[in-house]
Amino acid sequence: MAIVHSPRIVEAAETIRPENRATCRAARWPQIYFGVACTSLAMLLLELGLTRVFSVIYLYHFAFLAISIALFGLGAGGVLSYAAARWRASLYEKLGTIATLNAVVIVLSLWFLLTRTGRMTTRELLAAYLITSIP
């Protein structure tokens, strides 16, 4: 099989699967950017809140736990976006589903975290770490 070189520039829409090209061209990119910006701001505020919760309710040295949760979330977010690219849904359905699930999980994880006492066992601390790392 010979390699064929094309002198023309490939548009971004041409690199997407054929069944998703029409959806991608008709997308309202400013709305998507606004949604991503709001979601990013919400996650930054969550991490700031987790830092305060860990340092005030628990001991001050648990504030660094929020930093490790944020770093873990960067890797987990990359894996989730790779998996979400294979879903058979439109771009807006994917973003809406992920944002809705994220909102529910944030409320549940904060409820779990705030109902615990200051003195936690190792199992409770591990559960708190895992549950607060889900969002």
Secondary structure, 3 states (H helix, E strand, C coil): CCCCCCCCCCCHHHHCCHHHHHHHHCCCHHHHHHHHHHHHHHHHHHHHHHHHHHHHCCCHHHHHHHHHHHHHHHHHHHHHHHHHCCCCCCHHHHHHHHHHHHHHHHHHHHHHHHCCCCCCCHHHHHHHHHHHHCC
